[in-house]
Amino acid sequence: MIQIFFDLDGTLIDCSKRNYFVYNNVVEKLRGIPLSFASYWELKRDRIDTSNILIKSDLAQRFHQRYSSEFIKLIESPKALKLDKCFSYTITILKELRRHNFDLYLVR
């Protein structure tokens, strides 16, 4: 039997709204200026590190560690998790793989 391991976030689940929601809330809380959703995700897709995103968000360097701590506290909160959605293809692909007797595993 073939085993397939999946990462949930970004592979099976679109977590972009959750990630942006937390980013936006924490940046505002720390008195920065959040980027637009589109600008934020363009930087994320380009693999720009968080520190540079925070600089572009007018968040002073002294708040970057606090941002990280607050982000970690909020990213798995029920309010944030409710923003996640399956990609349109997720269920179809999983059903098809299962139909062919693949063992499917979710990696956390």
C-alpha positions in Angstrom: 0.0 0.0 0.0 1.3 3.5 -0.9 1.3 6.0 1.9 0.8 9.7 1.2 1.6 12.4 3.8 -0.1 15.8 3.6 0.6 19.1 5.3 -2.7 20.7 6.1 -2.0 24.5 5.9 -1.5 25.6 2.3 -1.8 22.1 0.8 -5.3 21.0 1.6 -6.6 24.1 3.4 -6.4 27.7 2.3 -5.1 29.4 5.4 -4.4 32.8 3.8 -7.4 34.6 5.4 -6.5 33.3 8.8 -2.8 34.2 8.4 -3.7 37.7 7.2 -6.4 38.2 9.9 -3.8 37.5 12.6 -1.1 39.6 10.9 -3.5 42.5 10.5 -4.7 42.4 14.1 -1.3 42.1 15.7 0.2 44.9 13.5 -2.7 47.2 14.4 -2.4 46.3 18.1 1.3 47.3 18.0 0.5 50.5 16.1 1.8 49.5 12.7 0.1 50.0 9.4 -1.1 46.7 7.9 -0.5 46.1 4.3 -3.4 45.1 2.0 -4.3 41.5 1.8 -2.9 41.4 -1.8 0.3 43.1 -0.9 0.9 40.9 2.1 0.3 37.7 0.1 2.5 38.8 -2.7 5.4 39.2 -0.2 4.6 35.9 1.4 4.5 34.1 -2.0 7.9 35.8 -2.8 9.2 34.3 0.5 10.0 37.7 2.0 10.8 37.1 5.7 8.5 38.4 8.4 10.9 41.0 9.6 10.9 42.7 6.2 7.1 42.5 6.0 6.9 44.2 9.4 9.3 46.9 8.3 7.0 47.5 5.3 4.1 47.7 7.8 5.8 50.5 9.7 6.3 48.4 12.7 9.4 49.4 14.7 12.1 46.8 15.1 11.7 46.8 18.8 8.1 45.3 18.3 9.2 42.4 16.0 9.7 39.9 18.8 6.4 40.9 20.4 4.7 40.5 17.0 6.0 37.0 16.8 4.7 36.1 20.3 1.3 37.6 19.7 1.0 36.0 16.2 1.7 32.5 17.7 -0.9 33.1 20.4 -3.6 34.0 17.9 -2.9 31.9 14.9 -4.6 28.7 16.3 -7.5 30.6 18.1 -11.0 29.4 17.2 -11.8 32.8 15.7 -8.8 32.6 13.4 -9.3 28.9 12.5 -12.8 29.6 11.4 -11.4 31.5 8.4 -9.7 28.4 6.9 -11.4 26.9 3.9 -10.7 23.8 1.9 -9.4 24.4 -1.6 -12.0 23.6 -4.3 -10.0 20.4 -5.2 -9.3 19.1 -1.7 -12.2 16.7 -1.2 -12.2 15.4 -4.7 -8.5 14.6 -4.6 -8.7 12.9 -1.2 -11.7 10.8 -2.3 -9.9 9.8 -5.5 -6.7 8.8 -3.7 -8.7 6.9 -1.1 -10.6 5.1 -3.8 -7.3 3.8 -5.1 -6.5 2.5 -1.6 -3.7 4.9 -0.8 -3.1 5.4 2.9 -3.5 9.1 3.6 -1.9 10.8 6.6 -2.1 14.3 7.8 1.1 15.8 9.2 0.8 18.5 11.8 
